Amino acid sequence: IERVFLEPEGVRAYPGAVRAILEADLIVVGPGSLYTSILPNLLVRDIAEALKASRALKVYVCNVATQPGETDGFSVQDHVRVLEEYVGQGVFSLVLANSNMSFQLPAYAQSEPVAFEEGRTMPYRLVTADLVDPRNPWRHDAERLAETLISLYTDWKASATS
């Protein structure tokens, strides 16, 4: 994939979706295919602008593993760089990434773990946790991910009220 675009350009968002984003307390973007699931939604200008304007805790959940033909060789920082190329800076409150790099992916998956590159900066606070599903190591464990997101939201809410 070389680039993503909307045709026609300037498509309008459903007003209820914009309202929901602006009224949300927690917005989770991802996990999902960067170019084919996440970016197409964020290319709708009203959605991106609502996301930027929202006062919610906005978390980008980076994939556990790369996707063949889409994010081959990508690090956490590469995912964020692509998001910012399309949507602009300052969209997220933080990035949530997997910390467990010890899992083995089956050869047929044609994937590798998405790691954070030490020494390479990122414009958002990074939070890491073991998010790997042991049965399907190229995916997130739904319970671990949910628990981590709830904990992040709870901490964020507590710090906002103190």
PyMOL commands that place a pseudoatom at each C-alpha (Angstrom):
pseudoatom trace, name=CA, resn=ILE, resi=1, chain=A, elem=C, hetatm=0, pos=[0.000, 0.000, 0.000]
pseudoatom trace, name=CA, resn=GLU, resi=2, chain=A, elem=C, hetatm=0, pos=[1.477, 3.326, -1.041]
pseudoatom trace, name=CA, resn=ARG, resi=3, chain=A, elem=C, hetatm=0, pos=[-1.258, 5.750, -0.044]
pseudoatom trace, name=CA, resn=VAL, resi=4, chain=A, elem=C, hetatm=0, pos=[-4.847, 5.926, 1.116]
pseudoatom trace, name=CA, resn=PHE, resi=5, chain=A, elem=C, hetatm=0, pos=[-7.442, 8.401, -0.108]
pseudoatom trace, name=CA, resn=LEU, resi=6, chain=A, elem=C, hetatm=0, pos=[-11.162, 9.045, -0.187]
pseudoatom trace, name=CA, resn=GLU, resi=7, chain=A, elem=C, hetatm=0, pos=[-13.102, 9.445, -3.376]
pseudoatom trace, name=CA, resn=PRO, resi=8, chain=A, elem=C, hetatm=0, pos=[-14.896, 11.744, -3.546]
pseudoatom trace, name=CA, resn=GLU, resi=9, chain=A, elem=C, hetatm=0, pos=[-12.833, 14.029, -1.353]
pseudoatom trace, name=CA, resn=GLY, resi=10, chain=A, elem=C, hetatm=0, pos=[-14.656, 16.131, 1.194]
pseudoatom trace, name=CA, resn=VAL, resi=11, chain=A, elem=C, hetatm=0, pos=[-17.154, 13.457, 2.195]
pseudoatom trace, name=CA, resn=ARG, resi=12, chain=A, elem=C, hetatm=0, pos=[-19.147, 14.523, 5.268]
pseudoatom trace, name=CA, resn=ALA, resi=13, chain=A, elem=C, hetatm=0, pos=[-19.351, 12.497, 8.466]
pseudoatom trace, name=CA, resn=TYR, resi=14, chain=A, elem=C, hetatm=0, pos=[-22.604, 11.282, 9.918]
pseudoatom trace, name=CA, resn=PRO, resi=15, chain=A, elem=C, hetatm=0, pos=[-23.523, 13.985, 12.489]
pseudoatom trace, name=CA, resn=GLY, resi=16, chain=A, elem=C, hetatm=0, pos=[-24.308, 11.373, 15.147]
pseudoatom trace, name=CA, resn=ALA, resi=17, chain=A, elem=C, hetatm=0, pos=[-20.774, 9.988, 14.845]
pseudoatom trace, name=CA, resn=VAL, resi=18, chain=A, elem=C, hetatm=0, pos=[-19.251, 13.441, 15.307]
pseudoatom trace, name=CA, resn=ARG, resi=19, chain=A, elem=C, hetatm=0, pos=[-21.498, 14.084, 18.308]
pseudoatom trace, name=CA, resn=ALA, resi=20, chain=A, elem=C, hetatm=0, pos=[-20.551, 10.735, 19.867]
pseudoatom trace, name=CA, resn=ILE, resi=21, chain=A, elem=C, hetatm=0, pos=[-16.842, 11.528, 19.503]
pseudoatom trace, name=CA, resn=LEU, resi=22, chain=A, elem=C, hetatm=0, pos=[-17.275, 14.966, 21.062]
pseudoatom trace, name=CA, resn=GLU, resi=23, chain=A, elem=C, hetatm=0, pos=[-19.298, 13.563, 23.982]
pseudoatom trace, name=CA, resn=ALA, resi=24, chain=A, elem=C, hetatm=0, pos=[-17.070, 10.516, 24.654]
pseudoatom trace, name=CA, resn=ASP, resi=25, chain=A, elem=C, hetatm=0, pos=[-14.975, 10.070, 27.783]
pseudoatom trace, name=CA, resn=LEU, resi=26, chain=A, elem=C, hetatm=0, pos=[-12.663, 7.485, 26.197]
pseudoatom trace, name=CA, resn=ILE, resi=27, chain=A, elem=C, hetatm=0, pos=[-11.875, 7.063, 22.512]
pseudoatom trace, name=CA, resn=VAL, resi=28, chain=A, elem=C, hetatm=0, pos=[-9.983, 3.971, 21.399]
pseudoatom trace, name=CA, resn=VAL, resi=29, chain=A, elem=C, hetatm=0, pos=[-8.576, 3.900, 17.873]
pseudoatom trace, name=CA, resn=GLY, resi=30, chain=A, elem=C, hetatm=0, pos=[-7.419, 0.411, 16.960]
pseudoatom trace, name=CA, resn=PRO, resi=31, chain=A, elem=C, hetatm=0, pos=[-6.356, -2.224, 16.975]
pseudoatom trace, name=CA, resn=GLY, resi=32, chain=A, elem=C, hetatm=0, pos=[-6.883, -2.832, 13.302]
pseudoatom trace, name=CA, resn=SER, resi=33, chain=A, elem=C, hetatm=0, pos=[-5.385, -2.672, 9.863]
pseudoatom trace, name=CA, resn=LEU, resi=34, chain=A, elem=C, hetatm=0, pos=[-3.634, 0.675, 9.685]
pseudoatom trace, name=CA, resn=TYR, resi=35, chain=A, elem=C, hetatm=0, pos=[-4.267, 1.446, 6.022]
pseudoatom trace, name=CA, resn=THR, resi=36, chain=A, elem=C, hetatm=0, pos=[-7.501, -0.437, 5.433]
pseudoatom trace, name=CA, resn=SER, resi=37, chain=A, elem=C, hetatm=0, pos=[-9.451, -0.108, 8.694]
pseudoatom trace, name=CA, resn=ILE, resi=38, chain=A, elem=C, hetatm=0, pos=[-8.152, 2.811, 10.730]
pseudoatom trace, name=CA, resn=LEU, resi=39, chain=A, elem=C, hetatm=0, pos=[-7.040, 5.450, 8.231]
pseudoatom trace, name=CA, resn=PRO, resi=40, chain=A, elem=C, hetatm=0, pos=[-10.125, 5.356, 5.972]
pseudoatom trace, name=CA, resn=ASN, resi=41, chain=A, elem=C, hetatm=0, pos=[-12.274, 6.436, 8.923]
pseudoatom trace, name=CA, resn=LEU, resi=42, chain=A, elem=C, hetatm=0, pos=[-9.849, 9.164, 9.963]
pseudoatom trace, name=CA, resn=LEU, resi=43, chain=A, elem=C, hetatm=0, pos=[-9.685, 10.553, 6.414]
pseudoatom trace, name=CA, resn=VAL, resi=44, chain=A, elem=C, hetatm=0, pos=[-13.223, 11.830, 6.847]
pseudoatom trace, name=CA, resn=ARG, resi=45, chain=A, elem=C, hetatm=0, pos=[-12.296, 15.398, 7.811]
pseudoatom trace, name=CA, resn=ASP, resi=46, chain=A, elem=C, hetatm=0, pos=[-15.203, 15.846, 10.264]
pseudoatom trace, name=CA, resn=ILE, resi=47, chain=A, elem=C, hetatm=0, pos=[-14.184, 12.679, 12.125]
pseudoatom trace, name=CA, resn=ALA, resi=48, chain=A, elem=C, hetatm=0, pos=[-10.541, 13.751, 12.374]
pseudoatom trace, name=CA, resn=GLU, resi=49, chain=A, elem=C, hetatm=0, pos=[-11.501, 17.262, 13.499]
pseudoatom trace, name=CA, resn=ALA, resi=50, chain=A, elem=C, hetatm=0, pos=[-13.908, 15.916, 16.117]
pseudoatom trace, name=CA, resn=LEU, resi=51, chain=A, elem=C, hetatm=0, pos=[-11.206, 13.571, 17.376]
pseudoatom trace, name=CA, resn=LYS, resi=52, chain=A, elem=C, hetatm=0, pos=[-8.751, 16.472, 17.676]
pseudoatom trace, name=CA, resn=ALA, resi=53, chain=A, elem=C, hetatm=0, pos=[-11.342, 18.650, 19.443]
pseudoatom trace, name=CA, resn=SER, resi=54, chain=A, elem=C, hetatm=0, pos=[-12.506, 15.957, 21.864]
pseudoatom trace, name=CA, resn=ARG, resi=55, chain=A, elem=C, hetatm=0, pos=[-11.556, 16.314, 25.531]
pseudoatom trace, name=CA, resn=ALA, resi=56, chain=A, elem=C, hetatm=0, pos=[-11.688, 12.525, 25.989]
pseudoatom trace, name=CA, resn=LEU, resi=57, chain=A, elem=C, hetatm=0, pos=[-8.758, 10.281, 26.725]
pseudoatom trace, name=CA, resn=LYS, resi=58, chain=A, elem=C, hetatm=0, pos=[-7.748, 9.279, 23.172]
pseudoatom trace, name=CA, resn=VAL, resi=59, chain=A, elem=C, hetatm=0, pos=[-5.763, 6.071, 22.897]
pseudoatom trace, name=CA, resn=TYR, resi=60, chain=A, elem=C, hetatm=0, pos=[-4.210, 4.661, 19.764]
pseudoatom trace, name=CA, resn=VAL, resi=61, chain=A, elem=C, hetatm=0, pos=[-3.814, 0.889, 20.203]
pseudoatom trace, name=CA, resn=CYS, resi=62, chain=A, elem=C, hetatm=0, pos=[-0.949, -0.282, 18.031]
pseudoatom trace, name=CA, resn=ASN, resi=63, chain=A, elem=C, hetatm=0, pos=[-1.157, -3.727, 16.504]
pseudoatom trace, name=CA, resn=VAL, resi=64, chain=A, elem=C, hetatm=0, pos=[0.676, -6.612, 18.152]
pseudoatom trace, name=CA, resn=ALA, resi=65, chain=A, elem=C, hetatm=0, pos=[2.059, -7.876, 14.824]
pseudoatom trace, name=CA, resn=THR, resi=66, chain=A, elem=C, hetatm=0, pos=[2.737, -6.469, 11.375]
pseudoatom trace, name=CA, resn=GLN, resi=67, chain=A, elem=C, hetatm=0, pos=[0.360, -7.202, 8.536]
pseudoatom trace, name=CA, resn=PRO, resi=68, chain=A, elem=C, hetatm=0, pos=[1.705, -8.707, 5.306]
pseudoatom trace, name=CA, resn=GLY, resi=69, chain=A, elem=C, hetatm=0, pos=[1.721, -6.239, 2.442]
pseudoatom trace, name=CA, resn=GLU, resi=70, chain=A, elem=C, hetatm=0, pos=[0.504, -3.445, 4.673]
pseudoatom trace, name=CA, resn=THR, resi=71, chain=A, elem=C, hetatm=0, pos=[2.860, -2.773, 7.569]
pseudoatom trace, name=CA, resn=ASP, resi=72, chain=A, elem=C, hetatm=0, pos=[5.825, -5.055, 6.858]
pseudoatom trace, name=CA, resn=GLY, resi=73, chain=A, elem=C, hetatm=0, pos=[8.781, -4.029, 9.023]
pseudoatom trace, name=CA, resn=PHE, resi=74, chain=A, elem=C, hetatm=0, pos=[6.796, -1.329, 10.877]
pseudoatom trace, name=CA, resn=SER, resi=75, chain=A, elem=C, hetatm=0, pos=[7.607, -0.320, 14.434]
pseudoatom trace, name=CA, resn=VAL, resi=76, chain=A, elem=C, hetatm=0, pos=[5.255, 1.409, 16.865]
pseudoatom trace, name=CA, resn=GLN, resi=77, chain=A, elem=C, hetatm=0, pos=[6.775, 4.721, 15.771]
pseudoatom trace, name=CA, resn=ASP, resi=78, chain=A, elem=C, hetatm=0, pos=[6.137, 3.903, 12.102]
pseudoatom trace, name=CA, resn=HIS, resi=79, chain=A, elem=C, hetatm=0, pos=[2.436, 3.341, 12.815]
pseudoatom trace, name=CA, resn=VAL, resi=80, chain=A, elem=C, hetatm=0, pos=[2.241, 6.701, 14.601]
pseudoatom trace, name=CA, resn=ARG, resi=81, chain=A, elem=C, hetatm=0, pos=[4.203, 8.459, 11.831]
pseudoatom trace, name=CA, resn=VAL, resi=82, chain=A, elem=C, hetatm=0, pos=[1.742, 7.243, 9.191]
pseudoatom trace, name=CA, resn=LEU, resi=83, chain=A, elem=C, hetatm=0, pos=[-1.246, 8.306, 11.298]
pseudoatom trace, name=CA, resn=GLU, resi=84, chain=A, elem=C, hetatm=0, pos=[0.212, 11.788, 11.697]
pseudoatom trace, name=CA, resn=GLU, resi=85, chain=A, elem=C, hetatm=0, pos=[1.031, 12.048, 7.975]
pseudoatom trace, name=CA, resn=TYR, resi=86, chain=A, elem=C, hetatm=0, pos=[-2.647, 11.617, 7.186]
pseudoatom trace, name=CA, resn=VAL, resi=87, chain=A, elem=C, hetatm=0, pos=[-4.412, 13.171, 10.182]
pseudoatom trace, name=CA, resn=GLY, resi=88, chain=A, elem=C, hetatm=0, pos=[-1.939, 15.668, 11.615]
pseudoatom trace, name=CA, resn=GLN, resi=89, chain=A, elem=C, hetatm=0, pos=[-0.250, 15.987, 14.961]
pseudoatom trace, name=CA, resn=GLY, resi=90, chain=A, elem=C, hetatm=0, pos=[-1.656, 16.013, 18.462]
pseudoatom trace, name=CA, resn=VAL, resi=91, chain=A, elem=C, hetatm=0, pos=[-4.594, 13.706, 17.876]
pseudoatom trace, name=CA, resn=PHE, resi=92, chain=A, elem=C, hetatm=0, pos=[-3.960, 11.154, 20.629]
pseudoatom trace, name=CA, resn=SER, resi=93, chain=A, elem=C, hetatm=0, pos=[-3.406, 11.382, 24.364]
pseudoatom trace, name=CA, resn=LEU, resi=94, chain=A, elem=C, hetatm=0, pos=[-1.239, 8.276, 24.356]
pseudoatom trace, name=CA, resn=VAL, resi=95, chain=A, elem=C, hetatm=0, pos=[-0.225, 5.184, 22.440]
pseudoatom trace, name=CA, resn=LEU, resi=96, chain=A, elem=C, hetatm=0, pos=[-0.772, 1.716, 23.867]
pseudoatom trace, name=CA, resn=ALA, resi=97, chain=A, elem=C, hetatm=0, pos=[1.597, -0.958, 22.574]
pseudoatom trace, name=CA, resn=ASN, resi=98, chain=A, elem=C, hetatm=0, pos=[2.390, -4.544, 23.378]
pseudoatom trace, name=CA, resn=SER, resi=99, chain=A, elem=C, hetatm=0, pos=[5.410, -5.165, 25.617]
pseudoatom trace, name=CA, resn=ASN, resi=100, chain=A, elem=C, hetatm=0, pos=[5.640, -8.948, 25.139]
pseudoatom trace, name=CA, resn=MET, resi=101, chain=A, elem=C, hetatm=0, pos=[8.120, -9.686, 22.358]
pseudoatom trace, name=CA, resn=SER, resi=102, chain=A, elem=C, hetatm=0, pos=[8.725, -13.299, 23.362]
pseudoatom trace, name=CA, resn=PHE, resi=103, chain=A, elem=C, hetatm=0, pos=[5.829, -14.802, 21.415]
pseudoatom trace, name=CA, resn=GLN, resi=104, chain=A, elem=C, hetatm=0, pos=[6.360, -16.930, 18.311]
pseudoatom trace, name=CA, resn=LEU, resi=105, chain=A, elem=C, hetatm=0, pos=[4.334, -16.312, 15.200]
pseudoatom trace, name=CA, resn=PRO, resi=106, chain=A, elem=C, hetatm=0, pos=[3.548, -19.194, 12.846]
pseudoatom trace, name=CA, resn=ALA, resi=107, chain=A, elem=C, hetatm=0, pos=[5.391, -18.982, 9.507]
pseudoatom trace, name=CA, resn=TYR, resi=108, chain=A, elem=C, hetatm=0, pos=[2.115, -18.789, 7.582]
pseudoatom trace, name=CA, resn=ALA, resi=109, chain=A, elem=C, hetatm=0, pos=[1.264, -15.530, 9.385]
pseudoatom trace, name=CA, resn=GLN, resi=110, chain=A, elem=C, hetatm=0, pos=[4.073, -13.759, 7.478]
pseudoatom trace, name=CA, resn=SER, resi=111, chain=A, elem=C, hetatm=0, pos=[4.216, -11.267, 10.337]
pseudoatom trace, name=CA, resn=GLU, resi=112, chain=A, elem=C, hetatm=0, pos=[6.584, -10.107, 13.028]
pseudoatom trace, name=CA, resn=PRO, resi=113, chain=A, elem=C, hetatm=0, pos=[6.031, -8.438, 16.390]
pseudoatom trace, name=CA, resn=VAL, resi=114, chain=A, elem=C, hetatm=0, pos=[5.531, -4.669, 16.310]
pseudoatom trace, name=CA, resn=ALA, resi=115, chain=A, elem=C, hetatm=0, pos=[8.226, -3.317, 18.611]
pseudoatom trace, name=CA, resn=PHE, resi=116, chain=A, elem=C, hetatm=0, pos=[9.041, 0.102, 19.989]
pseudoatom trace, name=CA, resn=GLU, resi=117, chain=A, elem=C, hetatm=0, pos=[12.393, 1.230, 18.603]
pseudoatom trace, name=CA, resn=GLU, resi=118, chain=A, elem=C, hetatm=0, pos=[14.570, 2.312, 21.518]
pseudoatom trace, name=CA, resn=GLY, resi=119, chain=A, elem=C, hetatm=0, pos=[16.276, 5.628, 20.910]
pseudoatom trace, name=CA, resn=ARG, resi=120, chain=A, elem=C, hetatm=0, pos=[13.660, 6.734, 18.388]
pseudoatom trace, name=CA, resn=THR, resi=121, chain=A, elem=C, hetatm=0, pos=[11.307, 9.404, 19.674]
pseudoatom trace, name=CA, resn=MET, resi=122, chain=A, elem=C, hetatm=0, pos=[7.554, 9.513, 19.461]
pseudoatom trace, name=CA, resn=PRO, resi=123, chain=A, elem=C, hetatm=0, pos=[5.245, 12.502, 19.956]
pseudoatom trace, name=CA, resn=TYR, resi=124, chain=A, elem=C, hetatm=0, pos=[2.919, 10.736, 22.399]
pseudoatom trace, name=CA, resn=ARG, resi=125, chain=A, elem=C, hetatm=0, pos=[3.252, 9.154, 25.790]
pseudoatom trace, name=CA, resn=LEU, resi=126, chain=A, elem=C, hetatm=0, pos=[3.808, 5.443, 25.330]
pseudoatom trace, name=CA, resn=VAL, resi=127, chain=A, elem=C, hetatm=0, pos=[2.170, 2.882, 27.600]
pseudoatom trace, name=CA, resn=THR, resi=128, chain=A, elem=C, hetatm=0, pos=[3.131, -0.752, 27.204]
pseudoatom trace, name=CA, resn=ALA, resi=129, chain=A, elem=C, hetatm=0, pos=[1.548, -3.927, 28.530]
pseudoatom trace, name=CA, resn=ASP, resi=130, chain=A, elem=C, hetatm=0, pos=[1.537, -7.611, 27.674]
pseudoatom trace, name=CA, resn=LEU, resi=131, chain=A, elem=C, hetatm=0, pos=[-1.395, -7.650, 25.265]
pseudoatom trace, name=CA, resn=VAL, resi=132, chain=A, elem=C, hetatm=0, pos=[-0.700, -10.832, 23.272]
pseudoatom trace, name=CA, resn=ASP, resi=133, chain=A, elem=C, hetatm=0, pos=[-3.383, -13.465, 22.885]
pseudoatom trace, name=CA, resn=PRO, resi=134, chain=A, elem=C, hetatm=0, pos=[-1.508, -16.726, 23.622]
pseudoatom trace, name=CA, resn=ARG, resi=135, chain=A, elem=C, hetatm=0, pos=[-3.826, -18.698, 21.316]
pseudoatom trace, name=CA, resn=ASN, resi=136, chain=A, elem=C, hetatm=0, pos=[-3.486, -16.245, 18.411]
pseudoatom trace, name=CA, resn=PRO, resi=137, chain=A, elem=C, hetatm=0, pos=[-0.218, -14.381, 19.013]
pseudoatom trace, name=CA, resn=TRP, resi=138, chain=A, elem=C, hetatm=0, pos=[-0.706, -12.020, 16.067]
pseudoatom trace, name=CA, resn=ARG, resi=139, chain=A, elem=C, hetatm=0, pos=[-3.768, -10.608, 17.850]
pseudoatom trace, name=CA, resn=HIS, resi=140, chain=A, elem=C, hetatm=0, pos=[-4.546, -8.784, 21.076]
pseudoatom trace, name=CA, resn=ASP, resi=141, chain=A, elem=C, hetatm=0, pos=[-5.956, -10.637, 24.050]
pseudoatom trace, name=CA, resn=ALA, resi=142, chain=A, elem=C, hetatm=0, pos=[-9.359, -8.965, 24.389]
pseudoatom trace, name=CA, resn=GLU, resi=143, chain=A, elem=C, hetatm=0, pos=[-9.511, -9.244, 28.187]
pseudoatom trace, name=CA, resn=ARG, resi=144, chain=A, elem=C, hetatm=0, pos=[-5.992, -7.927, 28.723]
pseudoatom trace, name=CA, resn=LEU, resi=145, chain=A, elem=C, hetatm=0, pos=[-6.629, -5.062, 26.334]
pseudoatom trace, name=CA, resn=ALA, resi=146, chain=A, elem=C, hetatm=0, pos=[-9.928, -4.158, 28.003]
pseudoatom trace, name=CA, resn=GLU, resi=147, chain=A, elem=C, hetatm=0, pos=[-8.404, -4.299, 31.488]
pseudoatom trace, name=CA, resn=THR, resi=148, chain=A, elem=C, hetatm=0, pos=[-5.510, -2.090, 30.396]
pseudoatom trace, name=CA, resn=LEU, resi=149, chain=A, elem=C, hetatm=0, pos=[-7.808, 0.463, 28.761]
pseudoatom trace, name=CA, resn=ILE, resi=150, chain=A, elem=C, hetatm=0, pos=[-10.050, 0.600, 31.835]
pseudoatom trace, name=CA, resn=SER, resi=151, chain=A, elem=C, hetatm=0, pos=[-7.008, 1.093, 34.056]
pseudoatom trace, name=CA, resn=LEU, resi=152, chain=A, elem=C, hetatm=0, pos=[-5.683, 3.876, 31.817]
pseudoatom trace, name=CA, resn=TYR, resi=153, chain=A, elem=C, hetatm=0, pos=[-9.054, 5.594, 31.819]
pseudoatom trace, name=CA, resn=THR, resi=154, chain=A, elem=C, hetatm=0, pos=[-9.442, 5.254, 35.587]
pseudoatom trace, name=CA, resn=ASP, resi=155, chain=A, elem=C, hetatm=0, pos=[-5.970, 6.744, 36.185]
pseudoatom trace, name=CA, resn=TRP, resi=156, chain=A, elem=C, hetatm=0, pos=[-6.610, 9.536, 33.685]
pseudoatom trace, name=CA, resn=LYS, resi=157, chain=A, elem=C, hetatm=0, pos=[-9.957, 10.404, 35.260]
pseudoatom trace, name=CA, resn=ALA, resi=158, chain=A, elem=C, hetatm=0, pos=[-8.452, 10.396, 38.783]
pseudoatom trace, name=CA, resn=SER, resi=159, chain=A, elem=C, hetatm=0, pos=[-5.611, 12.713, 37.718]
pseudoatom trace, name=CA, resn=ALA, resi=160, chain=A, elem=C, hetatm=0, pos=[-8.063, 15.065, 35.987]
pseudoatom trace, name=CA, resn=THR, resi=161, chain=A, elem=C, hetatm=0, pos=[-10.139, 15.473, 39.128]
pseudoatom trace, name=CA, resn=SER, resi=162, chain=A, elem=C, hetatm=0, pos=[-7.252, 15.961, 41.561]
for i in range(1, 162): cmd.bond("trace and resi %d" % i, "trace and resi %d" % (i + 1))
show_as sticks, trace
zoom trace
